[in-house]
Amino acid sequence: MLTYKGRAVILIVFFFCTVLNLVIYNYMSRNNYDMFGRLTSRYIAAKRDLVNIKQSSVDSELTILKKRKYKLVDVPQLFTNTEDEYNAQIRKNTSNILKILWYNKPVWYRHNEEFCNRNMHRCFQSNCIVTYNRSLLKESDAIIFAGNIASFPRNVPLTSSERDPNQVWIFFDVEPAFRYFNLNFKRKEWKSSFNWTMTYRLDSDIPHPYGVLLTNDNPPEREYRAIFRTKKKFAAWIVSHCNAVSKRDDFVRLLQKYVPVDIFGHCGTKKCPKKNCRENVGKEYKFYLSFENSLCKDYITEKFFEYLPLDLITVLRGRSDYNHLLPNDTYINTADFSTIQDLANFMKSLAEDEDEYILYLKSKDRYVSKSLSWSYCNALCDICYKLNNLDKYRMSYNDIVTWLENKTCVRASDIK
């Protein structure tokens, strides 16, 4: 049996341990840890909210978004001048007009060229003009060669002795190189001819993506719950290029085992009205499949940018590192799921969760998408800017083929 002194010692030790415990608890609690050294649920929740950008205030959401780095968001805008800015610049620049010659312009660029060419004065550097007149070949400051069209020449149009050393030759295309049918650019006559690249890839000298996003500082206030409740259909896919090398058709067939997907166009059974097809899909469906025909670096075609303004969630599949290119709360990335069934389960869960679905719509509304036409105009302005600062951007490609083809595309690995 314990003596009186033994009991007193035990009480003193117990009291001391209790006080010490309270001190430690108070300290760790203030620093977001529990007594076992684990992060408290309050801190975890706050951290999760920050990562997912689900703050209650729109202003705080925009502040956080502006600090995040996405390569296709808020790209440098060189196509922005007002008329007054142009008038101020043109007085300085009229004595130094720089000519950009399209040597073999693609026919399908007709819808872009007229608008951009009429508005070259809106470029940050406004002293450039675009021409298609090959008689100006020798005196042009830059020449754009479209690599994958029939009119790309077998031989260089100017020999090294004829060509001005300050003349810039630009290789252009917006498709992956493995899909080219004209391979004249691979001929030895063209080796070491090009100075700049102008492609969909973001490591191009003149980046020309299919679209970009600009931050919308005044997102609209809309009846999101009414939008959600009017949707009665699950997922849609509009496609005319069947059996693509990316095996997207196979992916969709497997996805259809778990969720309904309506396929419109030549590759499906559904017919879309000639007018307002996209708009009707946006009103009726909860998801749209934006699957690329090729799995290539930075290859994000117009589908994502065209569907961003619509009231649905886009599901992306490609090789691009979407999470570094685009805000990851504006789409679903198939690469984030181990199996197609996991993707389907997530889509079904999201389709039934009104609050979570609306968060995606609100996130999308924080951006404005700009199309291929805007990107083309901005690219022309980029050329003009670099021509005005040629010494800074002077370079040459010894082998353009290697740059175009070296490990930029992969085969599908998510189809079992």
C-alpha positions as MATLAB code, in Angstrom:
seq = 'MLTYKGRAVILIVFFFCTVLNLVIYNYMSRNNYDMFGRLTSRYIAAKRDLVNIKQSSVDSELTILKKRKYKLVDVPQLFTNTEDEYNAQIRKNTSNILKILWYNKPVWYRHNEEFCNRNMHRCFQSNCIVTYNRSLLKESDAIIFAGNIASFPRNVPLTSSERDPNQVWIFFDVEPAFRYFNLNFKRKEWKSSFNWTMTYRLDSDIPHPYGVLLTNDNPPEREYRAIFRTKKKFAAWIVSHCNAVSKRDDFVRLLQKYVPVDIFGHCGTKKCPKKNCRENVGKEYKFYLSFENSLCKDYITEKFFEYLPLDLITVLRGRSDYNHLLPNDTYINTADFSTIQDLANFMKSLAEDEDEYILYLKSKDRYVSKSLSWSYCNALCDICYKLNNLDKYRMSYNDIVTWLENKTCVRASDIK';
ca = [
       0.000    0.000    0.000;
       1.255    3.506   -0.859;
       2.323    5.792    1.904;
       1.107    9.344    2.290;
       4.309   10.688    0.702;
       3.973    8.242   -2.249;
       0.448    9.411   -2.929;
       1.560   13.032   -2.800;
       4.362   12.407   -5.334;
       1.912   10.695   -7.699;
      -0.536   13.604   -7.469;
       2.219   16.141   -8.119;
       3.478   14.193  -11.160;
      -0.094   13.811  -12.464;
      -0.750   17.536  -12.043;
       2.526   18.428  -13.771;
       1.769   16.086  -16.718;
      -1.734   17.533  -17.076;
      -0.428   21.106  -17.209;
       2.280   20.120  -19.698;
      -0.286   18.338  -21.845;
      -2.518   21.429  -21.944;
       0.401   23.660  -22.891;
       1.450   21.339  -25.719;
      -2.146   21.002  -26.952;
      -2.641   24.764  -26.959;
       0.582   25.299  -28.919;
      -0.090   22.605  -31.510;
      -3.707   23.629  -31.896;
      -2.656   27.179  -32.741;
      -0.338   25.724  -35.392;
      -3.064   23.510  -36.933;
      -1.925   20.161  -35.456;
      -3.731   17.777  -33.109;
      -2.133   15.972  -30.145;
      -0.912   13.190  -32.399;
       0.942   15.538  -34.719;
      -1.694   15.291  -37.468;
      -3.061   18.255  -39.386;
      -6.419   19.252  -37.977;
      -9.528   18.866  -40.130;
      -9.943   22.661  -40.044;
      -6.551   23.152  -41.706;
      -7.122   20.338  -44.201;
     -10.456   21.837  -45.204;
      -8.914   25.284  -45.628;
      -6.097   23.832  -47.716;
      -8.522   21.875  -49.898;
     -10.640   24.963  -50.470;
      -7.574   26.896  -51.563;
      -6.463   24.203  -53.998;
      -9.929   23.786  -55.483;
     -10.536   27.537  -55.566;
     -13.866   27.230  -53.800;
     -13.792   30.428  -51.794;
     -17.046   32.149  -50.976;
     -16.037   35.493  -52.445;
     -15.764   35.920  -56.203;
     -13.105   38.575  -55.681;
     -10.898   36.221  -53.691;
     -11.375   33.526  -56.324;
     -10.176   35.884  -59.042;
      -7.192   36.929  -56.940;
      -6.138   33.315  -56.492;
      -6.677   32.517  -60.163;
      -4.482   35.384  -61.288;
      -1.600   33.967  -59.251;
      -1.855   30.551  -60.900;
       0.226   29.834  -63.965;
      -1.535   28.219  -66.915;
       0.242   28.478  -70.234;
      -2.923   29.014  -72.272;
      -4.433   31.582  -69.907;
      -3.751   35.314  -70.213;
      -1.067   34.877  -72.853;
       0.762   38.068  -73.914;
      -1.688   40.011  -76.037;
      -0.064   41.810  -78.943;
      -3.303   42.341  -80.861;
      -4.828   45.020  -78.661;
      -4.119   48.530  -79.930;
      -6.914   51.052  -80.148;
      -7.216   53.471  -83.066;
      -5.671   56.263  -80.977;
      -2.689   54.085  -80.065;
      -2.294   53.176  -83.709;
      -2.382   56.811  -84.856;
       0.328   57.650  -82.327;
       2.529   54.791  -83.483;
       2.037   55.092  -87.218;
       3.617   58.546  -87.230;
       6.800   56.912  -85.955;
       6.646   53.784  -88.087;
       5.611   54.799  -91.603;
       9.220   55.122  -92.712;
       9.902   51.496  -91.800;
       7.155   49.276  -93.196;
       7.945   45.574  -92.763;
       6.452   43.029  -95.169;
       5.255   39.564  -94.121;
       4.764   37.349  -97.189;
       2.550   34.279  -97.152;
       4.281   32.128  -99.743;
       1.584   29.436  -99.908;
      -1.322   30.409  -97.697;
      -3.726   27.534  -96.827;
      -7.120   27.934  -98.483;
      -8.885   27.159  -95.215;
      -7.297   30.294  -93.649;
      -9.468   32.568  -95.722;
     -11.897   33.265  -92.865;
      -9.038   34.442  -90.624;
      -6.911   36.432  -93.020;
      -9.297   39.200  -94.021;
     -10.021   40.314  -90.477;
      -6.401   40.120  -89.328;
      -4.904   41.763  -92.382;
      -7.303   44.691  -92.149;
      -6.404   45.127  -88.500;
      -2.620   44.808  -88.449;
      -2.565   48.372  -87.162;
      -3.888   47.014  -83.872;
      -0.620   45.181  -83.235;
       1.667   46.408  -80.481;
       4.186   47.118  -83.257;
       1.979   48.471  -86.020;
       4.384   48.888  -88.930;
       3.856   45.514  -90.644;
       1.726   44.511  -93.599;
       0.765   41.051  -94.866;
       1.025   40.253  -98.560;
       0.552   37.255 -100.885;
       2.417   38.778 -103.800;
       5.379   36.536 -104.600;
       6.946   39.258 -106.716;
       7.884   40.777 -103.340;
       9.791   37.618 -102.404;
      13.253   39.154 -102.219;
      12.239   42.346 -100.461;
       9.961   40.788  -97.837;
      11.185   40.820  -94.249;
       9.560   37.496  -93.375;
       8.172   34.643  -95.459;
       5.689   32.125  -94.070;
       5.718   28.649  -95.631;
       2.764   26.358  -94.879;
       4.420   22.959  -94.607;
       1.552   20.563  -95.197;
      -0.198   21.765  -98.323;
       0.359   20.761 -101.924;
       1.879   24.095 -102.902;
       4.846   23.766 -100.556;
       7.719   23.822 -103.102;
      10.210   21.025 -103.690;
      13.077   23.509 -103.879;
      13.844   26.660 -101.938;
      12.548   29.752 -103.786;
      15.757   31.691 -103.089;
      19.293   30.406 -102.953;
      21.521   31.420 -100.069;
      23.282   33.930 -102.316;
      19.966   35.481 -103.384;
      18.443   35.630  -99.919;
      18.888   38.627  -97.650;
      20.600   37.372  -94.451;
      18.066   39.367  -92.406;
      15.085   37.750  -94.126;
      13.223   35.400  -91.764;
      11.739   32.140  -93.066;
       8.932   30.736  -90.932;
       7.663   27.143  -90.968;
       3.901   27.066  -90.353;
       1.372   24.343  -89.613;
      -1.302   23.593  -87.027;
      -1.339   19.802  -87.357;
       1.101   17.164  -86.015;
       3.959   16.380  -88.407;
       3.140   12.657  -88.658;
      -0.086   13.610  -90.447;
       1.628   15.617  -93.194;
       1.059   14.355  -96.727;
       3.494   16.797  -98.370;
       6.997   15.883  -97.227;
       8.947   18.353  -99.350;
      10.117   20.094  -96.183;
      12.235   17.007  -95.480;
      14.215   17.367  -98.690;
      17.876   18.217  -98.265;
      17.357   21.437 -100.221;
      15.389   22.817  -97.247;
      17.854   21.842  -94.547;
      18.975   24.849  -92.442;
      16.528   27.143  -94.259;
      14.108   28.029  -91.462;
      14.573   30.630  -88.743;
      11.317   30.441  -86.810;
       8.487   27.983  -86.226;
       4.803   28.898  -86.110;
       2.744   25.921  -84.906;
       0.206   24.879  -82.267;
       3.079   23.937  -79.953;
       3.812   26.410  -77.199;
       7.564   26.038  -77.604;
       7.273   27.462  -81.131;
       9.019   30.745  -81.837;
       5.590   32.084  -82.849;
       3.066   30.081  -80.790;
      -0.202   29.628  -82.658;
      -2.539   27.537  -80.467;
      -6.096   26.799  -81.552;
      -7.317   29.148  -78.841;
      -6.541   30.779  -75.510;
      -8.416   31.821  -72.384;
      -8.488   35.338  -71.003;
      -9.486   36.030  -67.413;
     -12.958   37.503  -67.091;
     -12.742   40.030  -64.252;
     -16.531   40.448  -64.241;
     -18.044   36.949  -64.344;
     -21.814   36.975  -64.880;
     -24.412   36.237  -62.248;
     -26.708   33.576  -63.645;
     -29.432   31.140  -62.617;
     -27.128   28.137  -62.419;
     -29.616   25.894  -60.637;
     -32.212   26.476  -63.347;
     -29.590   25.648  -65.987;
     -28.700   22.394  -64.236;
     -32.327   21.301  -63.771;
     -33.248   21.763  -67.441;
     -30.621   19.254  -68.609;
     -32.087   15.804  -69.250;
     -29.334   14.184  -71.349;
     -25.964   12.892  -70.244;
     -23.068   13.168  -72.731;
     -22.647   14.147  -76.387;
     -19.875   13.798  -78.956;
     -19.855   15.450  -82.382;
     -17.327   13.770  -84.681;
     -16.745   13.283  -88.401;
     -13.170   11.929  -88.439;
     -13.763    8.258  -87.666;
     -11.224    5.677  -86.486;
      -8.628    8.281  -85.544;
      -5.123    7.180  -84.647;
      -5.771    8.218  -81.024;
      -8.321    5.356  -80.729;
     -10.876    7.786  -79.391;
     -13.683    5.777  -81.056;
     -12.642    2.714  -79.039;
     -12.478    4.800  -75.862;
     -16.023    6.083  -76.387;
     -17.372    2.594  -77.099;
     -15.938    1.420  -73.798;
     -17.304    4.484  -72.003;
     -20.786    3.721  -73.394;
     -20.792    0.492  -71.389;
     -21.191    2.598  -68.237;
     -22.851    5.883  -69.276;
     -24.998    7.037  -72.208;
     -23.105    8.935  -74.937;
     -24.966   10.293  -77.983;
     -22.707   10.499  -81.051;
     -23.496   13.074  -83.743;
     -21.923   13.389  -87.205;
     -20.546   10.895  -89.724;
     -19.255    8.593  -86.998;
     -22.524    8.346  -85.065;
     -26.242    7.707  -85.398;
     -27.521   11.084  -84.227;
     -28.163   13.990  -86.565;
     -27.550   17.552  -85.487;
     -29.538   20.468  -86.928;
     -27.537   22.492  -89.448;
     -28.063   25.625  -87.373;
     -27.272   26.004  -83.694;
     -26.032   22.427  -83.256;
     -23.490   23.337  -80.582;
     -25.958   25.577  -78.779;
     -28.567   22.804  -78.638;
     -26.004   20.362  -77.261;
     -25.005   22.935  -74.645;
     -28.598   23.318  -73.449;
     -29.566   19.649  -73.360;
     -26.446   17.763  -72.271;
     -24.396   17.764  -69.074;
     -21.116   16.682  -70.684;
     -19.337   17.035  -74.015;
     -16.484   14.755  -75.113;
     -13.580   16.719  -76.568;
     -11.291   13.890  -77.655;
      -8.332   14.686  -79.912;
      -7.671   12.722  -83.101;
      -3.939   12.657  -82.247;
      -2.135   12.401  -78.921;
       0.523   15.070  -79.307;
       2.276   17.627  -77.140;
       0.229   20.855  -76.723;
      -2.288   19.634  -79.322;
      -5.573   21.086  -78.061;
      -7.864   21.805  -80.982;
     -10.765   24.207  -81.250;
     -13.325   21.942  -79.560;
     -12.394   22.906  -75.998;
     -12.387   26.633  -76.748;
     -15.664   26.516  -78.706;
     -17.487   24.628  -75.971;
     -16.140   26.547  -72.977;
     -18.870   29.255  -73.199;
     -21.634   26.611  -73.248;
     -23.399   25.401  -70.110;
     -21.852   21.944  -69.954;
     -18.647   20.308  -68.721;
     -16.074   19.274  -71.285;
     -14.261   15.955  -70.932;
     -10.766   16.159  -72.454;
      -8.579   13.379  -73.823;
      -5.200   14.054  -75.407;
      -1.490   13.985  -74.708;
      -1.349   17.590  -73.536;
      -0.448   18.351  -69.943;
      -3.844   19.947  -69.433;
      -3.288   20.697  -65.757;
      -0.454   23.076  -66.654;
      -2.143   24.562  -69.709;
      -5.716   25.193  -68.580;
      -7.516   25.851  -65.258;
      -8.213   22.368  -63.935;
     -11.612   23.239  -62.483;
     -13.060   23.983  -65.943;
     -12.927   20.470  -67.428;
     -12.522   16.754  -66.696;
      -9.283   15.090  -67.811;
      -9.550   11.390  -68.705;
      -5.896   10.951  -67.707;
      -6.832   11.617  -64.076;
      -8.613    8.241  -63.851;
      -7.075    4.769  -63.677;
      -9.846    3.152  -65.710;
     -12.663    4.184  -68.018;
     -15.124    2.858  -65.449;
     -13.626    5.202  -62.820;
     -14.151    8.105  -65.210;
     -17.742    7.029  -65.827;
     -18.438    6.750  -62.099;
     -17.082   10.239  -61.518;
     -19.232   11.653  -64.335;
     -22.339    9.940  -62.940;
     -21.632   11.279  -59.469;
     -21.082   14.792  -60.806;
     -24.229   14.641  -62.956;
     -26.287   13.981  -59.831;
     -24.572   16.543  -57.598;
     -26.085   19.911  -58.384;
     -23.727   21.924  -56.178;
     -20.539   20.355  -57.530;
     -21.734   20.616  -61.136;
     -22.515   24.308  -60.679;
     -18.990   24.920  -59.356;
     -17.650   23.850  -62.757;
     -20.016   26.234  -64.563;
     -18.997   29.099  -62.302;
     -15.319   28.332  -62.841;
     -15.801   28.362  -66.613;
     -17.504   31.750  -66.389;
     -14.322   33.242  -64.950;
     -12.778   32.963  -68.424;
     -13.444   34.105  -71.957;
     -12.276   31.841  -74.772;
     -10.580   33.233  -77.855;
     -10.645   31.274  -81.086;
      -8.211   30.317  -83.834;
      -8.846   33.653  -85.574;
      -7.722   35.609  -82.516;
      -4.699   33.341  -82.174;
      -3.758   33.928  -85.812;
      -4.001   37.691  -85.416;
      -1.915   37.566  -82.267;
       0.666   35.389  -84.043;
       1.001   37.913  -86.874;
       1.515   40.640  -84.298;
       4.125   38.442  -82.617;
       5.980   38.162  -85.938;
       5.833   41.928  -86.351;
       7.147   42.509  -82.849;
      10.046   40.119  -83.337;
      10.917   41.582  -86.743;
      11.206   44.976  -85.075;
      13.583   43.387  -82.546;
      15.356   41.014  -84.884;
      18.744   40.959  -83.195;
      17.124   39.713  -80.018;
      15.224   36.910  -81.787;
      17.652   35.970  -84.536;
      18.100   32.197  -84.893;
      18.195   29.312  -87.384;
      17.131   25.651  -87.378;
      19.736   23.285  -88.681;
      17.150   20.484  -88.883;
      13.479   21.473  -88.723;
      12.417   17.828  -89.142;
      13.920   16.811  -85.805;
      12.179   19.666  -84.023;
       8.828   18.730  -85.576;
       8.965   14.984  -85.031;
      11.127   14.242  -81.994;
       8.888   12.476  -79.436;
       6.030   14.944  -79.787;
       3.274   12.338  -80.311;
       2.483    9.002  -78.642;
       0.229    5.979  -79.156;
      -2.852    5.464  -77.029;
      -2.076    3.586  -73.818;
      -5.415    3.891  -71.992;
      -7.288    1.344  -74.123;
      -7.037   -2.141  -72.667;
];
